[in-house]
């Protein structure tokens, strides 16, 4: 149970955020039942006309209540119905598909240099067994890109007799930077308000968008299971406890029985003892299963999402082939008081914690801005735009204060 003083402070913040919602475009209060706990970017080749997300009627979007915020803080995740109704629009879905193919190519170009620079693994050493890993394949449509990735994975797999490294997990990062309609969805004041409400923050920035497609019909390892992880293990920012939230949302079709949902370890975002006593255990899955209740939603309509804290453990199984492809997009937000991690390679500050070396797997998503950030200063960069700001909530006392 939260202390009464913390509850009162949270309620005061809620009232201010609710007042801000009145002025938030296309945002309205709905029933509590809508929320339940169940490489560098490629520059655009041409300047395209600005496109924006469709207008959403007030009745078609839900807003958080205090109970949902408390549940999120306690459990580490919630189910959000009518959270991003823009995803129902065919134009938005088409933009996401285009963005996915663009980010697929970005990953394909980035992965060989990542393996060589970080692990001294040359993916061209096994061309005879796997086929040549050549850039020309990337100009042959999605099939060519997948053939390229298949050859890439084959080369890494053969090379494992002298190395235990693997390719970075594929996700289409920052699709909003190549598709303006996706950018307009990601930066709506309504979605920013939802993120700020869950994080109990007055200001939030868009950190990234990510595409997650599990497709049993294609190769290139695009239907592998997603292992247990915490998002903030891959983010080079210190959010000072909890200041990061991700909305994970299907698009194109609803998800139901047989589809691959995120599975959450309930309350894991609050478990300081896990890190203190176990660090980075060799067998993470059994320890998580023994320590937490594992839950997921049973279904999600298009426009619905799950929202989870940056420190919540989560995983996802492969997609059932009988269900076809599972397409999802994620929108991640960070509070404005986050600062860049000062020691990614654990050379100084964390030299005595070899189990806490920063994982650079998502480097393609953050290397365009990380070096521009000032050490120990709040993040401020054009690639991390402010999406919600309510100055009326900045002078509230901290929980437990007078």
C-alpha positions in Angstrom: 0.0 0.0 0.0 1.2 3.5 -0.8 1.6 5.9 2.2 -1.3 8.3 2.5 1.0 11.3 1.8 2.2 9.7 -1.4 -1.4 8.9 -2.4 -2.5 12.5 -1.8 0.5 13.9 -3.8 -0.3 11.5 -6.7 -3.9 12.5 -6.6 -3.0 16.2 -6.9 -0.8 15.5 -9.9 -3.7 13.5 -11.4 -6.0 16.4 -11.0 -3.6 18.8 -12.7 -3.0 16.3 -15.6 -6.7 15.9 -15.9 -7.1 19.6 -16.3 -4.4 19.6 -19.0 -6.4 16.9 -20.8 -9.2 19.3 -21.3 -7.0 21.4 -23.5 -5.4 18.3 -25.2 -6.6 18.0 -28.7 -8.9 15.0 -29.4 -8.7 13.7 -25.8 -11.6 12.9 -23.5 -12.4 11.0 -20.3 -13.8 7.5 -20.8 -14.9 4.6 -18.5 -12.3 2.9 -16.2 -13.1 -0.4 -18.0 -11.1 0.9 -20.9 -7.9 0.3 -18.8 -7.3 -3.1 -17.3 -4.3 -5.0 -15.8 -4.6 -8.1 -17.7 23.0 2.6 -37.5 22.2 5.9 -38.2 19.0 6.7 -39.8 18.8 6.9 -43.6 18.1 10.5 -44.8 15.0 10.9 -46.8 15.7 10.9 -50.6 13.1 13.5 -51.4 11.1 16.0 -49.4 7.5 14.6 -49.2 4.4 16.6 -48.4 3.7 16.6 -44.7 1.1 14.0 -43.8 -0.6 13.8 -40.4 -2.6 11.3 -38.3 -6.4 11.3 -38.8 -8.6 13.3 -36.5 -10.0 11.2 -33.6 -13.4 11.9 -32.1 -13.2 12.5 -28.3 -15.4 9.5 -27.6 -13.0 7.2 -29.3 -10.0 7.8 -27.0 -9.6 6.8 -23.4 -8.0 8.6 -20.5 -6.3 7.3 -17.4 -7.7 7.4 -13.9 -5.9 7.5 -10.6 -6.6 3.8 -10.1 -5.0 2.9 -13.4 -1.9 4.9 -12.6 -1.5 3.2 -9.2 -1.9 -0.2 -10.9 0.8 0.7 -13.4 3.1 1.8 -10.5 2.4 -1.4 -8.6 2.2 -4.0 -11.3 4.5 -2.6 -13.9 2.1 -2.8 -16.8 -1.5 -2.2 -17.8 -3.9 -2.9 -20.7 -5.1 0.2 -22.5 -8.2 0.0 -24.7 -8.7 2.8 -27.2 -5.3 4.1 -26.4 -4.1 5.0 -29.9 -7.1 4.8 -32.2 -5.1 6.4 -35.0 -3.7 2.9 -35.7 -7.1 1.9 -37.1 -6.6 4.2 -40.1 -5.5 2.3 -43.3 -3.1 5.2 -44.1 -1.3 4.8 -40.8 -1.0 1.0 -41.3 0.4 1.5 -44.8 2.9 4.0 -43.5 4.0 1.6 -40.8 4.5 -1.1 -43.4 6.6 1.2 -45.6 8.6 2.3 -42.5 9.2 -1.3 -41.5 10.8 -2.1 -44.9 12.9 1.0 -44.7 14.2 0.1 -41.2 14.7 -3.5 -42.3 17.2 -2.2 -44.8 18.8 0.0 -42.2 19.4 -3.0 -40.0 20.8 -5.0 -42.9 23.4 -2.4 -43.7 24.2 -1.8 -40.0 24.6 -5.4 -38.8 27.9 -6.3 -40.6 29.7 -3.2 -39.2 28.3 -3.8 -35.8 29.6 -7.4 -35.7 33.0 -6.3 -37.0 33.5 -3.3 -34.8 32.1 -4.8 -31.5 33.1 -8.5 -31.8 35.8 -8.6 -34.6 33.5 -11.0 -36.6 33.7 -10.7 -40.4 30.4 -11.9 -41.8 32.0 -12.3 -45.3 34.3 -15.2 -44.2 31.6 -17.8 -45.0 30.4 -16.8 -48.4 31.0 -20.2 -49.9 28.7 -22.0 -47.3 26.1 -19.3 -46.9 26.2 -17.2 -50.1 27.8 -13.8 -50.5 26.5 -11.1 -48.1 26.3 -8.3 -50.8 24.5 -5.0 -50.7 22.9 -5.6 -54.1 20.4 -7.9 -52.5 19.0 -4.9 -50.6 17.8 -3.4 -53.9 15.7 -6.5 -54.7 12.7 -5.8 -52.5 11.8 -7.3 -49.2 12.6 -10.9 -50.5 16.1 -9.7 -51.3 16.5 -8.1 -47.9 15.4 -11.3 -46.2 17.8 -13.4 -48.3 20.6 -11.0 -47.2 19.6 -11.4 -43.6 19.4 -15.2 -44.0 23.0 -15.3 -45.3 24.1 -12.9 -42.5 22.7 -15.2 -39.8 24.2 -18.3 -41.5 27.6 -16.7 -41.5 27.4 -15.8 -37.8 26.0 -19.3 -36.9 28.9 -21.0 -38.6 31.4 -18.7 -36.9 30.1 -19.7 -33.4 32.7 -22.4 -33.1 35.1 -19.6 -32.2 32.7 -17.1 -30.8 29.5 -17.0 -28.8 28.3 -13.7 -30.1 25.1 -13.2 -32.1 23.5 -10.6 -34.3 21.7 -7.8 -32.6 18.0 -8.5 -32.1 16.1 -7.1 -35.1 13.5 -4.4 -34.6 12.7 -1.6 -36.9 13.8 1.4 -34.9 12.6 5.0 -35.3 10.1 4.5 -38.1 8.7 7.9 -37.3 11.9 9.5 -38.7 11.1 8.1 -42.2 7.3 8.3 -42.2 5.8 11.6 -41.2 2.3 10.2 -40.6 3.8 7.9 -37.9 5.6 10.9 -36.4 2.3 12.7 -36.1 0.9 9.7 -34.2 3.9 9.4 -31.9 3.9 13.1 -31.0 0.2 13.7 -30.3 -0.4 15.6 -27.1 -2.9 13.0 -26.1 -0.4 10.2 -26.2 2.2 12.4 -24.5 -0.3 13.1 -21.7 -1.0 9.4 -21.3 2.8 8.8 -20.9 3.2 11.6 -18.5 0.2 10.3 -16.4 1.7 6.9 -16.1 5.1 8.2 -15.2 3.7 10.9 -12.9 5.8 13.5 -14.7 5.1 17.0 -15.9 7.2 16.7 -19.0 8.0 13.8 -21.3 10.0 13.3 -24.6 9.5 10.8 -27.3 12.5 8.4 -27.1 11.8 6.1 -30.0 9.4 4.1 -32.1 10.0 0.5 -32.9 8.4 -2.1 -35.2 8.0 -5.7 -34.1 6.9 -8.1 -36.8 6.8 -11.9 -36.2 6.2 -13.6 -39.5 6.3 -17.4 -39.7 6.1 -17.3 -43.5 9.5 -15.6 -43.9 13.0 -16.5 -43.1 15.8 -14.3 -41.6 14.9 -15.3 -38.1 11.9 -13.0 -38.1 9.8 -15.3 -35.9 12.3 -16.0 -33.1 11.2 -15.8 -29.5 12.0 -12.5 -27.7 14.0 -13.3 -24.6 13.3 -11.9 -21.1 14.7 -8.3 -20.9 14.1 -4.9 -19.5 13.9 -2.0 -22.0 16.2 0.3 -20.0 19.0 -2.3 -20.2 19.3 -1.2 -23.8 18.8 2.6 -23.4 21.9 4.8 -22.7 20.0 7.0 -20.3 19.7 7.1 -16.5 16.0 7.7 -15.7 16.7 7.9 -11.9 14.5 5.0 -11.0 11.4 5.0 -13.2 11.0 7.5 -16.0 10.4 5.3 -19.1 7.2 3.8 -20.6 6.4 1.9 -23.7 3.1 1.5 -25.4 3.1 -1.8 -27.4 0.2 -1.9 -30.0 -0.9 -4.2 -32.8 -1.8 -2.8 -36.1 -3.5 -4.1 -39.3 -5.6 -6.7 -37.4 -6.7 -7.6 -33.8 -4.7 -10.1 -31.8 -6.2 -13.1 -30.1 -5.6 -16.7 -29.2 -2.4 -18.1 -30.9 -0.9 -14.7 -31.4 2.4 -13.6 -29.8 1.7 -11.2 -27.0 4.1 -9.6 -24.5 4.3 -11.6 -21.2 5.1 -9.5 -18.1 6.8 -10.3 -14.8 4.4 -8.5 -12.4 6.1 -6.1 -10.1 9.6 -6.8 -11.4 10.1 -3.0 -12.0 10.1 -2.5 -8.2 12.3 -5.4 -7.3 15.6 -3.9 -6.2 16.7 -7.1 -4.5 16.8 -8.9 -7.9 19.6 -6.7 -9.1 21.4 -6.6 -5.8 21.4 -10.4 -5.2 21.4 -11.9 -8.6 22.9 -9.3 -11.0 22.9 -11.0 -14.4 22.0 -14.7 -13.8 23.0 -17.3 -16.4 19.5 -18.8 -16.4 17.2 -15.8 -16.3 13.9 -17.5 -17.3 13.6 -20.0 -14.4 14.5 -17.3 -11.8 11.9 -14.9 -13.2 9.2 -17.7 -13.2 10.0 -18.6 -9.6 10.1 -15.0 -8.4 7.1 -13.3 -10.2 3.6 -13.9 -11.4 3.7 -14.0 -15.3 0.7 -12.4 -17.0 -0.5 -11.2 -20.4 -3.6 -10.0 -22.1 -6.0 -12.4 -23.9 -6.7 -10.1 -26.8 -6.0 -6.7 -28.2 -8.0 -4.8 -30.8 -6.3 -2.4 -33.2 -6.1 0.9 -31.3 -5.6 -1.0 -28.0 -2.1 -1.3 -26.4 -0.3 -2.6 -23.4 1.9 -0.1 -21.5 4.9 -1.2 -19.5 7.5 0.4 -17.3 11.1 0.5 -18.6 12.3 -1.8 -15.8 9.5 -4.4 -16.2 10.8 -7.8 -17.3 8.9 -9.0 -20.4 9.2 -11.6 -23.2 7.3 -12.8 -26.2 7.0 -16.3 -27.8 7.2 -17.1 -31.5 4.1 -16.5 -33.6 1.8 -19.4 -34.3 2.1 -20.2 -38.1 -1.6 -20.7 -38.4 -2.3 -17.1 -37.4 -0.1 -15.5 -40.0 2.1 -12.5 -39.3 1.8 -10.5 -36.0 2.5 -6.8 -36.6 3.1 -4.5 -33.7 4.5 -1.0 -33.2 5.8 0.5 -29.9 6.0 4.1 -28.8 8.5 4.8 -26.0 8.7 8.0 -23.9 11.2 9.2 -21.3 10.9 11.9 -18.6 12.9 15.1 -19.2 15.0 14.7 -16.1 16.8 11.7 -17.6 20.5 12.0 -18.1 22.9 10.2 -20.4 24.8 7.2 -18.9 28.3 8.4 -18.4 30.2 5.1 -18.6 28.8 2.8 -21.3 31.8 0.5 -21.3 32.1 0.3 -17.5 35.7 1.7 -17.7 35.4 4.0 -14.6 32.2 4.4 -12.6 31.1 0.8 -12.9 34.4 -0.9 -13.3 33.7 -3.2 -10.4 30.4 -4.4 -11.9 31.4 -6.6 -14.9 27.8 -7.9 -15.0 26.5 -4.5 -15.7 28.3 -3.6 -18.9 25.9 -1.7 -21.1 24.4 -3.7 -23.9 24.8 -1.9 -27.2 22.4 -4.0 -29.2 20.1 -1.0 -30.0 23.0 1.3 -30.9 21.5 1.9 -34.3 18.6 3.7 -32.6 20.6 6.1 -30.3 24.0 6.7 -31.8 22.8 9.7 -33.8 22.1 11.7 -30.6 24.0 10.2 -27.7 27.4 11.9 -28.3 25.6 15.3 -28.5 24.2 14.9 -25.0 25.9 16.8 -22.1 27.2 14.5 -19.3 25.0 14.6 -16.1 22.6 17.1 -17.7 19.0 16.4 -18.6 18.5 15.2 -22.1 17.9 17.9 -24.7 18.1 17.0 -28.4 16.0 17.6 -31.5 15.8 13.8 -32.1 14.1 13.5 -28.6 11.2 15.9 -29.1 9.1 17.2 -26.1 5.6 15.8 -26.6 3.9 16.9 -23.4 4.6 19.7 -20.9 2.5 21.0 -18.1 4.3 23.7 -16.1 1.4 23.8 -13.5 2.6 20.4 -12.1 6.2 21.4 -11.5 6.0 22.8 -8.0 4.2 20.0 -6.3 5.9 18.5 -3.2 7.5 15.1 -3.5 5.5 12.2 -2.0 6.0 12.3 1.8 6.8 16.0 1.8 4.9 18.7 3.7 
